[in-house]
Amino acid sequence: MKLKDITAKSAAKDIFTGIIIALVSIPISMGYAQVSELPAVYGLYGSVFPILIFGLFSTSKQFIFGVDAAPAALVGAFLAALGIENGSDEAVQLVPVISFFVGVWLLLMALFKAGRVVSYISTPVMGGFISGISTTIIFMQIPKILGGTSGRGEIVELIAHIAETCAHSFNATSAILGGTALVVLLISKKLMPKLPMSVFVMIGGALLGFTGFAESHGVALLENVERGLPAWRLPHFSGWDITQVLTTSLTVAVVIMAETLLASSSYAAKNGYKLKNDREIMVYGLGNIAASMTGCCPVNGSVSRSAMGEQYGGKSQLMSIAASFSMMLIMLFGTGFIKYLPVPVLTAIVVSALLGAVEFHLMKRLFKQDKRELFIFFGAFFGVLVFGTVYGVMTGVILSFISLIINVANPKRSFLGVIEGHEGFHSLERNTYAHPLKGVVLYRFSGNLYFANISTFISDIEAALKDDTKAVVVDSGAVCNIDITAADRIAELRKQLEDRDVKLYFASHIGSLNDRFRQLGLGSMVEKGHCRRTIPAALLDAGFTAPYATENDKETAADKLPVRSFERLEFEWAFGASADEEMEKYAEKLLVNINSSGSAEEQLTGIINADENWKGMGDLDREELLVHLESHLKELSEKLHISEEHIEEAIELRKLRLARNIGRKDPKALKMLREHDRRFDKELKKHDSKLYEKLLAHRREALDNLRKTNPEFSDLIDELSKQ
């Protein structure tokens, strides 16, 4: 924290925000302490010195540290597995030992600059892991709302415990209090996110306890908390299985490092500053050692409280310092109300916070964007629920590596061709007007070649061979390395191709790949000139020179015509199968800023040239844009104050001029374009037959008028009408 960045105005806002965070931390920290099997008061202890240390030494300006869900859940699950009772003396002695070793692990991670490890933990794994832990804790806490005690174990045991609570210790008043508090918290979070409703719910619950209402109806209350700051003492290290403690503490340390570093880095990126990762990890370690000295469970960065700090305008770690001192004052002078807090109300506050930690937004995003990543997310999520925290992480990581192997084993690849009037080689799949070369297989492979994908590489090439194939040229620009298995298979492929009098080339790759070829027994390819710097050089060596003959027996004019942009390339290259949809969006965007001055044709020219994003759009793209604009005749007419008939006539005139230019350069391109336009009309007729009939009538009238006013287009109009 830099003092020079703090002003009187920002300091006041930070201090106010810190006070709010301290108040909100009371129920949340006490609840998480109980999750870790400690008495609730230890959550307050963890909200004093660890937060102060973080505020003084962190390079994060906005993140908040304290008792939080994931570490509490991990520790609670470990103690539950050992059969240690919640709030017992055994728990009070063991948890600080775990916190101490968590701090030691984090200090070692900082020393060995382990912050880079975070980059190997994918967002779906971390999201599924945290969501699984949060859901597990929620199921643990539900019985406390119903009048029972918290559950233990995995999801099956937790559900069984909830059912048992309902059958034997259900308290209707407790359930109503907890349920009402939870509903109020969730609604306020949606409607009034800046309002610290948990504070008001806590005060309301304390009033019910103070009046005796809760106790008279059998609702459990928190134990009394003595006033005063926590005493510092060393944990009791003897009497524990040190192997289990070290394993659990290492897991907790990794989770703290990953979760806090990822989240705080996100805040830093959003607000324009950088973190010192290894210093941050060191601060996490010091904070956890401080927590252990006061008997608390491990502490972590809190996303929910950090979000609250951002909502209230906190800009520096003065927030954390203010929160720490506020908690000190509460513990010195304000602990009397804690014994009046109903357990179901406190539990509702914890459950509300945990629901915020379940990453529903990430599930929704992955469902829309990447189903495979969603599978990894649910792998980690259900792994935690069904098998426990450690196995959940392992499940997610294993699934991530499987996904990585699948991606690497199946990289993007395509066959290439040429487009008349354009330099270079283009994907046949993505470009309508690209044609394969006659006698040549051009193949692009976008990934390193190794044992898991070499079969795909060879199968693709073998399937593309024809009787007249004389050369196979691999665009290996994205190939940086090759393993011995791939090298042996390529040697076999090369021999098979030579037996068929077909030459194999690699082209456009980095020079070090040639060194790798020589190391792995493919040196003769380099020596004989079958590894070339460019694809044209490889083609020339194989006996193919520009203009290249294509499979439709039409020579490209690459050496005769200047490079020009008349094909329908830009949108197709950019959006692939979504090109039509994106063109329609683009047309609608252009309609927004039009004015009403000038003739219909002048306005049309202005509309087409209005946007900066696609200034280089070619004739075919422009023609297609006119087709899309044509379906907005009514809107154009209203905005330009020009009749639909005049606008349609202007569109048809411009389309005729473009058709004449395209037809002169490539008659086949014009024919293909008209076929595309007919498909567009067919779709329009299918979805809006009235608009289609109206458009068709306008088009016929416009073409009849143009025959009279522009006789030079009469033949073209007749020709297009036949197509």
Disulfide bonds with the S-S distance in Angstrom:
none
